[in-house]
Amino acid sequence: MEKQPLPADDDRAGTTDSVVDSYAGEESQEASCEPVARAGWNSKIEYFLAQVGFSVGLGNVWRFPYLCHQNGGGAFLLLYVLLMLVVGIPLFFLELAAGQAIRQGSIGVWKSISPRLAGIGYSSCVVCFFVALYYNVILAWSLFYLGNSFQYPLPWEQCPENRNVTVIECEKSSPTSYFWYRKALDITDSINETGSFNPYIVCCLLAAWTIVCLGMFKGIKTSVKVMYFSSVFPYVVLICFLIRGLLLDGALEGISYMFYPKLEIWGDVQVWRQAATQVFFALGLGFGSIIAYSSYNPKNNNCHRDAFTVSSINFLTSVLATLVVFAVLGFRAKGKVIECVVSNMKLLSMHSGHVDSTLLPSFNYSDPSSVGLEDYRAWFKQHGSSIPGNLTDCDLETEMQKGVEGTGLAFIAFTEAMSLLPGSPFWSTLFFLMLLNLGLSTMFGTMEGILTPLKDSFKPLAKNKTKLTIFSCVAGFLIGLLFTQRCGNYFVTMFDDYSATLPLIIVVVFETFSVSWVYGADRFLDDIEAMLGWRPSVVYKYLWKYICLLAMLGLLGASTIRMFITTPTYKAWNQDKLWKAQYKHFPQLSKT
């Protein structure tokens, strides 16, 4: 039996042959299937700023460089580009076209294909809300650090003293680690110890949600005005950091290590899984935000070109961020290995009287600051093991292998590197202002993925847009207080690892299956042809029906298997032992 065309609304089917014909008729027909005063973009630039702002987020700065570093450098980049072309862009194009054709949020789009598929849209809304809860906490942390950047010296440059005695916890770790764990988070020893609320983070979280609420107050009309700054400013900062970073000692070593290709990693299934997951999250698939933003486009907008443009900008931003991160971290690593050389030369000077003169180096080890790294390493490889005092090999590559990601990169490693720069408060202010703007653009998109489907699907909510926005932000703040407890960082880690990955993959699997098999890939291409005036390549039909679907099912299977065979863990900062303890599982939460 021939499949019926998409319905024009919840309770009546259209009489036309395509999505476009059902939704691009007379004004009265449009009014029956979408809000009368539905907003639209004032220009193509606004739309690009919104889509790029949503897709380019914190993960481009602190997740992509780490994955690239840990998984073969240049080889990972090639794998990432391959998966983006074969899987990422086709799925991105699918969501753009669906939203633009039907001009509804995620709930309305999938309900139009079949009322039974409305759950896909509701699932996207729920996941968006979970992500918004902890994502805004990261913005609160950025606000806290931004506020502390307006002082000299920076509070994380030196260890504090108590009665002229350096605080032991700081001395045994580092000033940046101490400030992060003790001053910013005041973290407990485990997730089982909830602790009290952190008043500074509570205030910063309130400020973060207030900014989001004000930016979303009147929908895309207000949020896009903020995006003129929040979507462009991070690029200005990244370019400034890149120029400054390339002038630092050790920057070129860091970048060359970063991009050195290790093609053998292509045989590792886990590397493919990580690359696919990064493509998936970098483009923001499954959140419903792409659909929401594209639903405000005119019907004849070239969404095919948009898919390639936004994806390319996203990838190039990740590469730019990677250059910046490893230029700065190369500088940091070079400083650490030089400190290592100086420390070892001091040990050698202490034991030189008990060492055979033939084993002593030819360079002037009595002046540690004049000893070159290469000279020291060449001597150490020959005679280091014969020298008393436990001398160590000061290897720049080993130091660079101590990769960090997420909050560890932003609030510890990168912060430490910036504290070594002249004018450190200026660079710190720029960096955390950049993180704040990156996060805000993504938050606007995430909230749009919640609000637009609800307003499109429920007329009472559409008539009270402002109240819905305020209520959502207030609810997000109140629930988000969970993350402002002293153990809140552990909950952020838990939500980041488990609240979005599997649900979003399942959502995209159902999206792809619904369009390519339930509605039909050929009919969907017909609708796109009616919109654009030309027909996309038939390659998309086979990509959607087979390649993308099988790839997402494979990613779902790999992620599920990994979840079952790998015991959930989290790292906790132990105040007494002064190190990050690795817990094998999340202990049972205290009832108090």
VEXDREN-2710 file (C-alpha; in Angstrom, 1 decimal):
% VEXDREN-2710
k/r/px/py/pz
1/MET/0.0/0.0/0.0
2/GLU/1.3/3.5/-0.9
3/LYS/2.3/5.6/2.2
4/GLN/0.1/8.5/3.0
5/PRO/1.6/12.0/2.8
6/LEU/2.6/13.9/5.9
7/PRO/-0.3/15.4/7.9
8/ALA/-0.7/19.1/8.1
9/ASP/-1.4/19.0/11.8
10/ASP/-2.1/16.5/14.6
11/ASP/-5.6/15.4/13.6
12/ARG/-5.9/15.8/9.8
13/ALA/-3.9/14.5/6.9
14/GLY/-2.9/16.7/4.0
15/THR/-4.0/16.0/0.5
16/THR/-0.8/16.7/-1.2
17/ASP/2.1/14.5/-2.3
18/SER/4.9/16.0/-0.3
19/VAL/6.0/17.8/2.9
20/VAL/6.5/21.0/1.0
21/ASP/3.1/20.9/-0.6
22/SER/1.5/20.3/2.8
23/TYR/3.2/23.2/4.5
24/ALA/3.8/25.8/1.8
25/GLY/0.3/26.5/0.7
26/GLU/-1.8/29.6/1.3
27/GLU/-1.4/31.7/4.4
28/SER/-4.5/30.3/6.0
29/GLN/-3.1/26.8/5.5
30/GLU/0.1/27.8/7.2
31/ALA/-1.7/29.4/10.1
32/SER/-3.4/26.1/10.9
33/CYS/-0.2/24.1/11.3
34/GLU/2.1/26.7/12.9
35/PRO/1.9/29.7/15.1
36/VAL/0.5/32.8/13.3
37/ALA/3.3/35.1/14.4
38/ARG/6.1/32.6/13.9
39/ALA/9.4/34.5/13.9
40/GLY/12.0/34.3/11.2
41/TRP/15.6/35.3/10.7
42/ASN/16.2/38.9/9.6
43/SER/19.2/37.8/7.5
44/LYS/21.2/34.8/6.5
45/ILE/24.0/36.1/8.8
46/GLU/21.8/35.7/11.8
47/TYR/21.0/32.2/10.9
48/PHE/24.7/31.3/10.4
49/LEU/25.7/32.9/13.7
50/ALA/23.0/30.8/15.5
51/GLN/23.9/27.5/13.9
52/VAL/27.6/28.0/14.2
53/GLY/27.3/29.3/17.7
54/PHE/25.3/26.2/18.8
55/SER/27.6/23.6/17.1
56/VAL/30.8/25.3/18.1
57/GLY/31.0/24.9/21.9
58/LEU/33.3/24.0/24.7
59/GLY/34.0/20.6/23.3
60/ASN/35.8/22.1/20.4
61/VAL/38.3/23.7/22.8
62/TRP/38.8/21.0/25.4
63/ARG/37.6/17.7/24.0
64/PHE/38.7/17.7/20.4
65/PRO/42.4/18.6/21.1
66/TYR/42.6/15.9/23.7
67/LEU/41.1/13.2/21.4
68/CYS/43.4/14.3/18.6
69/HIS/46.4/14.1/21.0
70/GLN/45.5/10.7/22.4
71/ASN/44.6/9.0/19.2
72/GLY/47.3/9.5/16.6
73/GLY/47.4/13.3/15.9
74/GLY/47.1/13.8/12.2
75/ALA/45.8/10.3/11.6
76/PHE/42.8/11.1/13.9
77/LEU/42.2/14.3/11.9
78/LEU/41.9/12.3/8.7
79/LEU/39.6/9.8/10.3
80/TYR/37.4/12.6/11.7
81/VAL/37.1/14.2/8.3
82/LEU/36.2/10.9/6.7
83/LEU/33.4/10.2/9.3
84/MET/32.2/13.8/9.1
85/LEU/31.8/13.5/5.3
86/VAL/30.2/10.1/5.3
87/VAL/28.0/10.3/8.4
88/GLY/28.0/13.7/10.0
89/ILE/27.2/16.0/7.1
90/PRO/24.4/13.8/5.6
91/LEU/22.7/13.6/9.0
92/PHE/23.2/17.3/9.6
93/PHE/21.6/17.9/6.2
94/LEU/18.7/15.6/7.1
95/GLU/17.8/17.6/10.2
96/LEU/18.2/21.0/8.4
97/ALA/15.9/19.9/5.6
98/ALA/13.3/18.4/7.9
99/GLY/13.1/21.5/10.0
100/GLN/13.0/23.8/7.0
101/ALA/10.4/21.8/5.1
102/ILE/7.9/21.3/7.9
103/ARG/8.7/24.6/9.8
104/GLN/8.1/23.0/13.2
105/GLY/10.2/22.1/16.2
106/SER/11.5/18.5/16.8
107/ILE/8.1/17.3/18.2
108/GLY/6.1/18.6/15.3
109/VAL/8.5/17.4/12.7
110/TRP/8.4/13.7/13.8
111/LYS/4.7/13.8/14.6
112/SER/4.1/15.0/11.0
113/ILE/5.7/11.8/9.7
114/SER/3.7/9.7/12.1
115/PRO/2.0/10.6/15.4
116/ARG/3.7/7.5/16.9
117/LEU/7.1/9.1/16.3
118/ALA/6.4/12.2/18.5
119/GLY/8.4/10.5/21.2
120/ILE/11.5/11.3/19.3
121/GLY/10.9/15.0/19.7
122/TYR/10.0/14.7/23.4
123/SER/13.2/12.6/23.9
124/SER/15.2/15.4/22.4
125/CYS/13.6/18.0/24.7
126/VAL/14.4/15.9/27.8
127/VAL/18.0/15.3/26.8
128/CYS/18.4/19.0/26.0
129/PHE/17.1/19.9/29.5
130/PHE/19.6/17.4/31.1
131/VAL/22.5/18.9/29.2
132/ALA/21.4/22.5/30.0
133/LEU/21.4/21.7/33.7
134/TYR/25.1/20.8/33.9
135/TYR/26.3/22.9/31.0
136/ASN/25.2/26.1/32.7
137/VAL/27.2/25.0/35.8
138/ILE/30.3/25.1/33.6
139/LEU/29.4/28.7/32.6
140/ALA/29.1/29.4/36.3
141/TRP/32.6/28.2/36.9
142/SER/33.8/30.3/34.0
143/LEU/32.1/33.3/35.6
144/PHE/33.8/32.6/38.9
145/TYR/37.2/32.4/37.2
146/LEU/36.5/35.5/35.1
147/GLY/35.7/37.5/38.2
148/ASN/38.9/36.4/39.8
149/SER/41.0/37.3/36.8
150/PHE/40.7/41.1/37.5
151/GLN/43.5/41.1/40.0
152/TYR/47.3/40.9/40.0
153/PRO/48.8/38.5/40.7
154/LEU/46.2/36.0/39.8
155/PRO/45.0/34.0/42.9
156/TRP/46.1/30.7/41.4
157/GLU/49.7/31.8/40.6
158/GLN/51.1/31.2/44.0
159/CYS/50.2/29.0/47.0
160/PRO/48.5/30.8/49.9
161/GLU/50.2/31.0/53.2
162/ASN/48.8/30.5/56.7
163/ARG/50.9/32.2/59.4
164/ASN/53.8/32.5/57.0
165/VAL/53.6/28.8/56.3
166/THR/52.7/27.6/52.8
167/VAL/49.4/25.5/52.8
168/ILE/50.5/21.9/52.6
169/GLU/47.7/20.8/50.3
170/CYS/48.8/23.5/47.7
171/GLU/52.5/22.8/48.1
172/LYS/52.0/19.1/47.5
173/SER/49.9/19.6/44.4
174/SER/50.1/22.9/42.5
175/PRO/48.6/26.4/42.9
176/THR/46.2/25.9/40.0
177/SER/45.0/22.5/41.3
178/TYR/44.6/23.9/44.8
179/PHE/42.6/26.9/43.6
180/TRP/40.3/24.7/41.5
181/TYR/39.6/22.0/44.0
182/ARG/39.8/23.9/47.2
183/LYS/38.9/27.6/46.4
184/ALA/36.5/27.2/43.5
185/LEU/34.8/23.9/44.2
186/ASP/35.8/23.3/47.9
187/ILE/35.3/19.7/46.8
188/THR/34.6/16.7/49.1
189/ASP/36.7/13.5/49.1
190/SER/34.0/11.5/47.3
191/ILE/30.5/11.8/45.8
192/ASN/29.2/10.1/49.0
193/GLU/30.0/13.3/51.0
194/THR/27.6/15.8/49.7
195/GLY/28.8/18.8/51.8
196/SER/27.1/22.2/51.9
197/PHE/26.2/24.5/49.0
198/ASN/29.1/26.6/47.7
199/PRO/27.7/30.2/47.9
200/TYR/30.1/31.6/45.3
201/ILE/29.1/29.0/42.7
202/VAL/25.4/29.4/43.6
203/CYS/25.6/33.1/42.9
204/CYS/27.5/32.5/39.6
205/LEU/24.9/29.9/38.6
206/LEU/22.1/32.4/39.2
207/ALA/24.0/34.9/37.1
208/ALA/24.5/32.4/34.3
209/TRP/20.8/31.5/34.2
210/THR/19.9/35.1/34.3
211/ILE/22.0/35.8/31.3
212/VAL/20.5/32.9/29.4
213/CYS/17.0/34.0/30.4
214/LEU/17.6/37.6/29.3
215/GLY/19.1/36.4/26.0
216/MET/16.1/34.1/25.3
217/PHE/13.5/36.5/26.6
218/LYS/11.8/37.1/23.3
219/GLY/13.0/34.1/21.4
220/ILE/15.5/34.3/18.5
221/LYS/14.9/38.0/18.2
222/THR/16.8/38.7/21.4
223/SER/19.2/35.7/21.4
224/VAL/20.6/36.5/17.9
225/LYS/21.5/40.0/19.1
226/VAL/23.7/38.4/21.8
227/MET/25.1/36.0/19.2
228/TYR/26.6/38.8/17.1
229/PHE/29.1/39.1/19.9
230/SER/29.1/35.6/21.5
231/SER/29.6/33.7/18.2
232/VAL/32.3/36.0/16.9
233/PHE/34.3/37.0/20.0
234/PRO/35.7/33.4/20.6
235/TYR/37.4/33.5/17.1
236/VAL/39.0/36.8/17.9
237/VAL/40.4/35.4/21.2
238/LEU/41.6/32.2/19.6
239/ILE/43.5/34.1/16.9
240/CYS/45.0/36.3/19.6
241/PHE/46.1/33.2/21.6
242/LEU/47.4/31.5/18.5
243/ILE/49.6/34.5/17.6
244/ARG/50.9/34.8/21.2
245/GLY/51.3/31.1/21.5
246/LEU/53.4/30.7/18.4
247/LEU/55.9/33.2/19.9
248/LEU/56.3/31.0/23.1
249/ASP/59.3/28.7/23.6
250/GLY/58.2/25.2/23.1
251/ALA/55.1/26.0/21.0
252/LEU/56.4/24.5/17.8
253/GLU/57.4/21.3/19.6
254/GLY/53.9/21.0/21.0
255/ILE/52.3/21.5/17.6
256/SER/54.6/19.2/15.8
257/TYR/54.0/16.5/18.4
258/MET/50.3/17.1/18.1
259/PHE/50.0/16.6/14.4
260/TYR/52.5/13.8/13.8
261/PRO/50.4/11.1/12.2
262/LYS/50.3/7.6/13.7
263/LEU/48.3/5.6/11.1
264/GLU/48.4/2.4/13.1
265/ILE/45.5/3.8/15.2
266/TRP/43.1/3.2/12.3
267/GLY/43.1/-0.4/13.4
268/ASP/41.7/0.4/16.8
269/VAL/37.9/0.1/17.1
270/GLN/37.8/2.4/20.1
271/VAL/39.5/5.2/18.1
272/TRP/36.7/4.9/15.5
273/ARG/34.1/5.0/18.3
274/GLN/35.6/8.2/19.8
275/ALA/35.9/9.9/16.4
276/ALA/32.3/9.1/15.5
277/THR/31.1/10.2/18.9
278/GLN/33.0/13.5/18.5
279/VAL/31.5/14.1/15.0
280/PHE/28.1/13.4/16.5
281/PHE/28.3/15.8/19.4
282/ALA/30.3/18.5/17.5
283/LEU/27.5/19.0/15.0
284/GLY/24.8/18.8/17.7
285/LEU/22.8/16.0/16.2
286/GLY/19.7/14.8/18.0
287/PHE/19.3/17.8/20.2
288/GLY/16.5/19.2/18.1
289/SER/18.2/22.6/18.1
290/ILE/19.3/22.2/14.4
291/ILE/15.7/21.5/13.5
292/ALA/14.4/24.4/15.6
293/TYR/16.8/26.9/14.0
294/SER/16.2/25.8/10.5
295/SER/12.4/25.9/11.0
296/TYR/12.7/29.7/11.0
297/ASN/14.2/29.7/7.5
298/PRO/12.4/30.5/4.3
299/LYS/11.4/27.5/2.2
300/ASN/13.8/28.2/-0.6
301/ASN/16.9/28.5/1.6
302/ASN/19.8/26.4/0.4
303/CYS/20.1/24.1/3.4
304/HIS/22.4/21.7/1.5
305/ARG/25.1/24.4/1.2
306/ASP/24.4/25.3/4.9
307/ALA/25.2/21.8/6.0
308/PHE/28.6/21.8/4.4
309/THR/29.4/25.4/5.4
310/VAL/28.5/25.0/9.1
311/SER/30.2/21.6/9.3
312/SER/33.4/23.0/7.7
313/ILE/33.4/26.0/10.1
314/ASN/33.0/23.6/13.0
315/PHE/35.9/21.5/11.9
316/LEU/38.2/24.4/11.2
317/THR/37.4/25.9/14.6
318/SER/38.4/22.6/16.2
319/VAL/41.7/22.7/14.3
320/LEU/42.3/26.3/15.3
321/ALA/41.5/25.5/19.0
322/THR/43.9/22.5/18.8
323/LEU/46.7/24.7/17.5
324/VAL/46.1/27.2/20.3
325/VAL/45.9/24.5/23.0
326/PHE/49.0/22.7/22.1
327/ALA/51.1/25.8/21.4
328/VAL/50.3/26.9/24.9
329/LEU/50.7/23.4/26.4
330/GLY/53.9/22.9/24.5
331/PHE/55.2/26.1/26.2
332/ARG/54.0/24.7/29.6
333/ALA/55.7/21.3/28.9
334/LYS/58.9/23.0/27.9
335/GLY/59.0/25.0/31.1
336/LYS/58.5/21.8/33.2
337/VAL/61.3/19.9/31.5
338/ILE/63.6/22.8/31.9
339/GLU/62.7/22.8/35.6
340/CYS/63.5/19.1/35.6
341/VAL/66.9/19.7/34.1
342/VAL/67.7/22.4/36.7
343/SER/66.6/20.1/39.5
344/ASN/68.7/17.2/38.2
345/MET/71.8/19.4/37.8
346/LYS/71.5/20.6/41.4
347/LEU/71.4/16.9/42.5
348/LEU/74.4/16.2/40.3
349/SER/76.3/19.1/41.9
350/MET/75.6/17.6/45.3
351/HIS/76.9/14.2/44.4
352/SER/79.7/15.2/42.0
353/GLY/82.4/14.5/44.6
354/HIS/81.3/10.8/44.7
355/VAL/81.1/10.3/40.9
356/ASP/83.8/9.1/38.5
357/SER/85.1/12.1/36.6
358/THR/84.7/10.2/33.3
359/LEU/80.9/10.0/33.9
360/LEU/80.5/13.7/34.5
361/PRO/79.1/15.8/31.7
362/SER/81.3/18.1/29.5
363/PHE/78.9/21.1/29.9
364/ASN/78.9/23.4/32.9
365/TYR/76.5/21.6/35.3
366/SER/77.4/24.0/38.1
367/ASP/75.2/26.6/36.3
368/PRO/72.0/24.7/35.8
369/SER/70.2/27.5/33.9
370/SER/72.8/27.3/31.1
371/VAL/72.4/23.6/30.4
372/GLY/70.5/22.8/27.2
373/LEU/67.8/20.2/27.1
374/GLU/69.3/18.2/24.2
375/ASP/72.7/18.3/25.9
376/TYR/71.3/17.0/29.1
377/ARG/69.3/14.2/27.5
378/ALA/72.2/13.0/25.4
379/TRP/74.4/12.8/28.5
380/PHE/71.6/11.2/30.6
381/LYS/71.1/8.4/28.1
382/GLN/74.8/7.5/28.3
383/HIS/75.5/7.9/32.0
384/GLY/72.3/8.8/33.9
385/SER/71.8/5.4/35.3
386/SER/75.3/5.3/36.8
387/ILE/74.8/8.6/38.8
388/PRO/73.6/8.5/42.4
389/GLY/70.7/10.7/43.4
390/ASN/67.9/9.2/41.2
391/LEU/68.2/11.5/38.2
392/THR/65.3/11.5/35.8
393/ASP/65.0/11.8/32.1
394/CYS/63.5/15.1/31.2
395/ASP/61.5/14.2/28.1
396/LEU/59.3/16.8/26.4
397/GLU/57.3/14.1/24.6
398/THR/56.6/12.3/27.9
399/GLU/55.4/15.6/29.4
400/MET/53.1/16.2/26.4
401/GLN/51.6/12.8/26.7
402/LYS/50.1/13.8/30.0
403/GLY/47.0/14.9/28.1
404/VAL/44.2/16.6/29.9
405/GLU/40.6/17.3/28.8
406/GLY/37.5/19.0/29.9
407/THR/37.7/21.0/33.2
408/GLY/41.2/19.7/33.8
409/LEU/42.4/21.4/30.6
410/ALA/40.5/24.7/31.1
411/PHE/40.7/25.2/34.8
412/ILE/44.1/23.6/35.6
413/ALA/46.5/23.0/32.7
414/PHE/45.7/26.0/30.5
415/THR/45.2/28.3/33.5
416/GLU/48.7/27.3/34.8
417/ALA/50.2/28.1/31.4
418/MET/48.5/31.5/31.2
419/SER/49.8/32.4/34.7
420/LEU/53.4/32.1/33.2
421/LEU/52.7/34.7/30.5
422/PRO/53.5/38.4/31.0
423/GLY/50.3/40.2/31.7
424/SER/48.6/37.0/32.9
425/PRO/45.4/38.7/34.1
426/PHE/44.7/40.1/30.6
427/TRP/45.1/36.6/29.0
428/SER/43.1/35.0/31.8
429/THR/40.3/37.4/31.3
430/LEU/40.2/36.8/27.6
431/PHE/40.3/33.1/28.0
432/PHE/37.4/32.8/30.4
433/LEU/35.4/35.4/28.6
434/MET/35.8/33.2/25.5
435/LEU/34.7/30.1/27.4
436/LEU/31.6/32.1/28.6
437/ASN/30.7/33.1/25.1
438/LEU/31.2/29.7/23.6
439/GLY/29.0/28.2/26.3
440/LEU/26.3/30.9/26.0
441/SER/25.9/30.3/22.2
442/THR/25.5/26.6/22.8
443/MET/23.1/27.2/25.7
444/PHE/20.9/29.4/23.5
445/GLY/20.7/26.6/21.0
446/THR/20.1/24.0/23.6
447/MET/17.2/26.0/25.2
448/GLU/15.8/26.6/21.7
449/GLY/15.7/22.8/21.3
450/ILE/13.4/22.8/24.3
451/LEU/11.3/25.9/23.9
452/THR/10.5/25.8/20.2
453/PRO/9.0/22.3/20.0
454/LEU/6.9/23.0/23.1
455/LYS/5.6/26.3/21.7
456/ASP/4.8/24.7/18.4
457/SER/3.0/21.8/19.9
458/PHE/1.0/23.4/22.6
459/LYS/-1.0/26.6/21.8
460/PRO/-1.3/27.8/25.4
461/LEU/2.5/27.8/25.7
462/ALA/2.8/29.6/22.4
463/LYS/0.7/32.4/23.8
464/ASN/2.9/32.7/26.9
465/LYS/6.4/32.5/25.4
466/THR/8.0/34.8/27.9
467/LYS/6.5/33.0/30.9
468/LEU/7.6/29.6/29.5
469/THR/11.2/30.9/29.0
470/ILE/11.3/32.3/32.6
471/PHE/9.8/29.2/34.1
472/SER/12.3/27.0/32.2
473/CYS/15.3/29.0/33.4
474/VAL/14.0/29.2/37.0
475/ALA/13.5/25.4/37.0
476/GLY/16.9/24.9/35.5
477/PHE/18.5/27.0/38.2
478/LEU/16.7/25.3/41.1
479/ILE/17.5/21.8/39.8
480/GLY/21.0/22.9/39.0
481/LEU/21.6/23.7/42.7
482/LEU/22.5/20.0/42.9
483/PHE/25.7/20.8/41.1
484/THR/26.7/23.6/43.4
485/GLN/27.2/21.4/46.4
486/ARG/30.7/20.6/47.4
487/CYS/30.3/17.3/45.6
488/GLY/28.7/18.9/42.6
489/ASN/31.7/18.4/40.3
490/TYR/31.2/14.6/40.6
491/PHE/27.6/15.0/39.5
492/VAL/28.6/17.1/36.5
493/THR/31.0/14.3/35.5
494/MET/28.2/11.7/35.9
495/PHE/25.7/13.7/33.8
496/ASP/28.3/14.4/31.2
497/ASP/29.2/10.7/30.8
498/TYR/25.7/9.2/31.1
499/SER/22.8/11.6/30.6
500/ALA/23.2/12.4/26.9
501/THR/25.4/10.0/24.9
502/LEU/23.2/6.9/24.6
503/PRO/19.9/8.8/24.5
504/LEU/21.0/11.1/21.7
505/ILE/22.4/8.2/19.7
506/ILE/19.1/6.4/20.0
507/VAL/17.3/9.6/19.0
508/VAL/19.4/9.9/15.8
509/VAL/18.9/6.3/14.9
510/PHE/15.1/6.7/15.0
511/GLU/15.4/10.0/13.1
512/THR/17.3/8.4/10.3
513/PHE/15.1/5.3/10.2
514/SER/11.9/7.5/10.2
515/VAL/13.0/9.6/7.3
516/SER/14.7/7.0/5.1
517/TRP/12.4/4.0/5.7
518/VAL/9.1/5.1/7.3
519/TYR/8.6/8.2/5.2
520/GLY/10.9/7.2/2.4
521/ALA/14.3/8.6/1.3
522/ASP/13.0/9.1/-2.3
523/ARG/10.0/11.1/-1.2
524/PHE/12.2/13.1/1.2
525/LEU/14.5/14.0/-1.7
526/ASP/11.4/15.0/-3.8
527/ASP/10.4/17.4/-1.0
528/ILE/13.9/18.9/-0.9
529/GLU/13.9/19.2/-4.7
530/ALA/10.6/21.2/-4.4
531/MET/12.2/23.4/-1.8
532/LEU/15.5/24.1/-3.5
533/GLY/14.6/23.8/-7.1
534/TRP/17.1/21.1/-7.7
535/ARG/17.5/17.5/-6.6
536/PRO/20.4/16.5/-4.3
537/SER/22.5/13.5/-5.3
538/VAL/21.0/10.1/-5.1
539/VAL/24.0/9.2/-2.9
540/TYR/22.2/10.7/0.0
541/LYS/19.5/8.1/-0.3
542/TYR/21.9/5.3/0.2
543/LEU/23.8/7.2/2.9
544/TRP/20.7/7.7/4.9
545/LYS/19.2/4.2/4.4
546/TYR/22.3/2.2/4.9
547/ILE/25.7/3.9/5.7
548/CYS/24.5/6.4/8.3
549/LEU/21.9/4.1/9.9
550/LEU/24.4/1.2/10.2
551/ALA/27.1/3.6/11.5
552/MET/24.8/4.9/14.2
553/LEU/23.7/1.4/15.1
554/GLY/27.4/0.4/15.3
555/LEU/28.1/3.4/17.5
556/LEU/25.1/2.6/19.7
557/GLY/26.3/-1.0/20.0
558/ALA/29.9/-0.1/20.8
559/SER/28.8/2.5/23.4
560/THR/26.4/0.0/25.0
561/ILE/29.0/-2.8/25.2
562/ARG/31.6/-0.4/26.6
563/MET/29.1/0.7/29.3
564/PHE/28.5/-2.9/30.3
565/ILE/32.0/-4.2/30.3
566/THR/33.6/-1.1/31.8
567/THR/32.9/-0.3/35.4
568/PRO/31.8/3.3/35.9
569/THR/34.5/5.3/37.5
570/TYR/35.2/8.9/38.6
571/LYS/38.2/10.7/39.9
572/ALA/38.0/12.3/43.3
573/TRP/40.3/14.8/44.9
574/ASN/41.5/13.4/48.2
575/GLN/42.4/16.2/50.6
576/ASP/44.5/14.0/52.9
577/LYS/46.3/12.0/50.3
578/LEU/46.6/15.0/48.0
579/TRP/46.0/13.1/44.8
580/LYS/43.1/12.2/42.5
581/ALA/41.8/8.8/43.6
582/GLN/40.2/6.6/41.0
583/TYR/36.9/5.1/42.3
584/LYS/35.8/1.9/40.7
585/HIS/32.1/2.7/41.0
586/PHE/29.8/5.4/42.2
587/PRO/29.1/4.6/45.8
588/GLN/25.6/4.7/47.2
589/LEU/24.6/8.3/47.9
590/SER/24.1/9.4/51.5
591/LYS/20.5/10.0/52.5
592/THR/21.5/13.0/54.6
END
